[in-house]
Amino acid sequence: MSKQDVPTTDPTAGTDWSAVDARLDAVAAGNALRDALMALPEVERELLLLVAWEELSPSDAARVLGIPAGTARSRLHRARERLGQVHQVLGENEGGP
């Protein structure tokens, strides 16, 4: 059998390119979120992660950190605003609202 007789197959045949694009977009968004979290002041980042990741209430997170609940709420507000700005930029880059 000569080289010309060997059937060639397209290794990308049947690939769902929209799924590939979605995965790449998710990786980029995850990287942007990680960078935004790392850019937060440590006190805001710790508080935000306690509330978002550990699912503590702002008052419980304040107790864990040894700060007044009002201070925790204002820090949480600032952290959310900063991350919201990153979300807005990501939406603009994707052509979203």
Secondary structure, 3 states (H helix, E strand, C coil): CCHHHCCCCCCCCCCCHHHHHHHHHHHHHHHHHHHHHHHCCHHHHHHHHHHHCCCCCHHHHHHHHCCCHHHHHHHHHHHHHHHHHHHHHHHHHCCCC
